[in-house]
Amino acid sequence: MKTETTCINGVFVLNPVVYPDNRGLFFESYQKEIFEKLNINTEFVQDIQ
């Protein structure tokens, strides 16, 4: 996942790396370690793509 800072303090753009194949797409929409490095302390209950 690629992270970008913005001109707004505390706002980030998170761009997942997309891996396409003959079945469709795969990407990691959440990685705890990346969120922690950005001081985003949250717990997801569900993520549907």
C-alpha positions, 0 to 999 in steps of 0.5 A: 500500500502506498501512502501520500500526505496531503496539505491537510494535517492528519489526512492521508491518501492510501492507495492499494497495490492492485493485483489483477488475474483471470478471476478479477482483482486482489488488493490489500485494503487494510494493514494494521502496521501502516495505519499505526505508523500514520497514528491511525488507531482503529479497529475494522469490524468488516471490510467488503470489496 
